[in-house]
Amino acid sequence: MEIKVLGPGCANCHKMEELAKTAVNDLGIEAKVEKISEIHEIMRYTMSTPGLVVNGKLKHSGKPLPSLDKVKALIKEEA
């Protein structure tokens, strides 16, 4: 499984990355969590950050940040 966290590096983007990593650990799945900060790459998926992409599909973008349980549910949809 491939998970991308989209964001230029703001506090919310770092929090989204933490949520994604925690969700992967809690779910006990094998996944690569990658932080994408290049604006052209981010714009391939969304104009709003932070974003969460699971297996090439945009699952969340913008504020407010989803809860940990919501991030787990978004990841499980693609597992």
Order of alpha helices (4+ residues) and beta strands (2+ residues): beta-alpha-beta-alpha-beta-beta-alpha
